[in-house]
Amino acid sequence: MELDQDHRLPVLQLLPQAQQRKIRALLNYNPETAGGLMSPDFLCLAESTEVRDVLDAVRASKAPPEALAVAFARGDDGRVTGSASMVALVQAPPSERLGSVVRPNPAHVHPDWDLHAVTRKMTDFNLTVAPVMDENHRMVGVITVDDVLEMLLPTGWRRDFGMTSVEE
């Protein structure tokens, strides 16, 4: 969204097909909604997955580390049934099933929610990673607390607080 319309298509066409599909899907959302803020890269596995396999999936995942702080479980119908922090997974016996480690019915947001609704939900439930779910309770992405803070802080805050290497 930071590129003007004339430059988006040429840049998009340079990316691999899988990345193009993800970005095109995200561009369908208003950038100040959960859909526009979310990352489509997350970990959502079957409830029957053993903890050792969940941890292997974390190791193999190309999702951003912030998004991997929580693993989500889904039932046979594809609906999200719970969430488990990495701490809970590391502490669980390796042969335990993901479904028995998760906290059921995780707090979540919907793609059309605005930034303030997302912020309230994440604050109310102390979420560092919020699942973004469609109307059928299936995951479409995750929002990390970093994503929200980036949107809430004023433009140029890194420069204002000496967070860039640019000399003035």
C-alpha positions as CSV (number, residue, x, y, z in Angstrom):
1,M,0.0,0.0,0.0
2,E,3.0,2.3,0.4
3,L,3.6,2.2,-3.4
4,D,1.5,4.4,-5.6
5,Q,-0.9,2.6,-7.9
6,D,1.3,3.0,-11.0
7,H,4.2,1.1,-9.3
8,R,2.3,-1.7,-7.6
9,L,1.7,-3.9,-10.6
10,P,5.3,-3.9,-11.9
11,V,6.6,-4.7,-8.4
12,L,4.0,-7.3,-7.8
13,Q,4.8,-9.1,-11.1
14,L,8.4,-9.5,-9.9
15,L,7.3,-11.7,-7.0
16,P,6.8,-15.4,-7.0
17,Q,3.2,-16.5,-7.8
18,A,2.5,-17.6,-4.2
19,Q,3.6,-14.2,-2.8
20,Q,1.6,-12.5,-5.5
21,R,-1.6,-14.3,-4.4
22,K,-1.1,-13.4,-0.8
23,I,-0.5,-9.7,-1.5
24,R,-3.4,-9.5,-3.9
25,A,-5.7,-10.9,-1.2
26,L,-4.4,-8.4,1.3
27,L,-4.8,-5.5,-1.1
28,N,-8.6,-6.3,-1.1
29,Y,-8.8,-4.9,2.5
30,N,-8.7,-1.4,3.7
31,P,-5.2,-1.0,5.2
32,E,-6.7,0.3,8.5
33,T,-8.8,-2.8,9.1
34,A,-7.8,-6.2,10.6
35,G,-7.7,-7.6,7.0
36,G,-5.3,-4.9,5.9
37,L,-3.1,-5.3,9.0
38,M,-2.9,-9.0,9.1
39,S,-0.2,-11.4,8.0
40,P,-1.5,-14.4,6.0
41,D,1.4,-16.4,7.5
42,F,0.5,-18.3,10.7
43,L,0.4,-21.8,12.2
44,C,-2.9,-23.5,12.4
45,L,-2.8,-27.3,12.7
46,A,-5.2,-30.2,13.3
47,E,-6.1,-30.7,17.0
48,S,-4.8,-34.3,16.6
49,T,-1.2,-33.1,15.8
50,E,1.3,-34.1,18.4
51,V,3.2,-31.4,20.2
52,R,6.5,-32.6,18.9
53,D,5.1,-32.2,15.3
54,V,3.8,-28.7,16.2
55,L,7.2,-27.7,17.4
56,D,8.7,-29.1,14.2
57,A,6.3,-27.1,12.2
58,V,7.4,-24.0,14.0
59,R,11.0,-24.7,13.2
60,A,10.2,-25.2,9.5
61,S,7.8,-22.3,9.2
62,K,8.7,-19.2,7.1
63,A,6.1,-17.1,9.0
64,P,7.5,-14.1,10.9
65,P,8.7,-15.1,14.4
66,E,6.1,-12.7,16.0
67,A,3.3,-14.7,14.3
68,L,4.7,-18.0,15.7
69,A,4.4,-17.0,19.3
70,V,1.0,-18.8,19.2
71,A,-0.1,-21.9,17.4
72,F,-3.7,-22.5,16.6
73,A,-5.7,-25.7,16.5
74,R,-8.5,-26.5,14.0
75,G,-11.1,-29.2,14.1
76,D,-12.0,-31.5,11.3
77,D,-14.3,-28.9,9.8
78,G,-11.5,-26.4,9.6
79,R,-12.8,-24.1,12.3
80,V,-10.4,-22.8,14.9
81,T,-10.9,-24.6,18.2
82,G,-8.1,-23.1,20.4
83,S,-4.7,-21.4,20.7
84,A,-1.5,-22.4,22.5
85,S,1.4,-20.2,23.4
86,M,4.9,-21.5,22.5
87,V,5.6,-21.7,26.3
88,A,2.6,-24.0,26.8
89,L,3.8,-26.2,23.9
90,V,7.4,-26.3,25.1
91,Q,6.2,-27.3,28.6
92,A,3.8,-30.0,27.3
93,P,4.8,-33.6,26.8
94,P,6.0,-34.2,23.2
95,S,3.3,-36.9,22.6
96,E,0.5,-34.7,23.9
97,R,-2.1,-33.7,21.3
98,L,-2.4,-30.0,20.3
99,G,-6.1,-30.2,21.1
100,S,-5.4,-30.9,24.8
101,V,-2.8,-28.1,25.1
102,V,-4.8,-25.3,23.6
103,R,-7.0,-22.8,25.4
104,P,-10.4,-23.2,23.8
105,N,-12.4,-20.5,21.9
106,P,-9.6,-18.0,21.5
107,A,-10.5,-14.3,21.4
108,H,-10.3,-13.2,17.8
109,V,-11.0,-10.4,15.4
110,H,-12.7,-10.2,12.0
111,P,-11.2,-8.8,8.7
112,D,-13.5,-5.9,8.5
113,W,-12.9,-4.6,12.1
114,D,-11.2,-1.2,12.3
115,L,-8.0,-0.5,14.1
116,H,-9.7,0.7,17.3
117,A,-11.8,-2.5,17.6
118,V,-8.7,-4.6,17.0
119,T,-6.7,-2.7,19.6
120,R,-9.5,-3.0,22.2
121,K,-9.8,-6.7,21.7
122,M,-6.1,-7.3,21.9
123,T,-5.9,-5.1,25.0
124,D,-8.9,-6.7,26.7
125,F,-7.5,-10.2,26.2
126,N,-3.8,-9.3,26.6
127,L,-3.1,-10.8,23.1
128,T,0.3,-10.5,21.5
129,V,-1.1,-12.4,18.5
130,A,-4.7,-12.1,17.4
131,P,-6.3,-14.6,15.0
132,V,-8.3,-13.0,12.2
133,M,-11.2,-15.2,11.4
134,D,-13.9,-15.2,8.7
135,E,-17.6,-15.5,9.4
136,N,-17.2,-19.3,9.4
137,H,-14.6,-19.2,12.2
138,R,-11.8,-20.1,9.9
139,M,-8.4,-18.3,10.1
140,V,-7.4,-16.0,7.4
141,G,-4.5,-14.3,9.1
142,V,-3.0,-13.0,12.3
143,I,-2.3,-9.6,13.7
144,T,0.7,-9.1,16.1
145,V,0.9,-6.4,18.7
146,D,3.8,-5.0,16.6
147,D,1.4,-4.5,13.7
148,V,-1.0,-2.5,15.9
149,L,1.7,-0.4,17.5
150,E,3.1,0.5,14.1
151,M,-0.3,1.8,13.1
152,L,-0.9,3.7,16.3
153,L,2.4,5.5,16.5
154,P,2.8,8.8,14.6
155,T,4.5,8.8,11.2
156,G,8.2,9.3,11.6
157,W,8.4,8.1,15.2
158,R,11.6,6.0,14.5
159,R,13.4,9.2,13.3
160,D,12.0,11.2,16.2
161,F,13.4,8.8,18.8
162,G,16.7,8.0,17.1
163,M,15.6,4.6,15.8
164,T,17.1,5.0,12.3
165,S,20.6,5.2,11.2
166,V,20.0,8.3,9.0
167,E,22.2,11.2,10.1
168,E,20.5,14.6,10.2
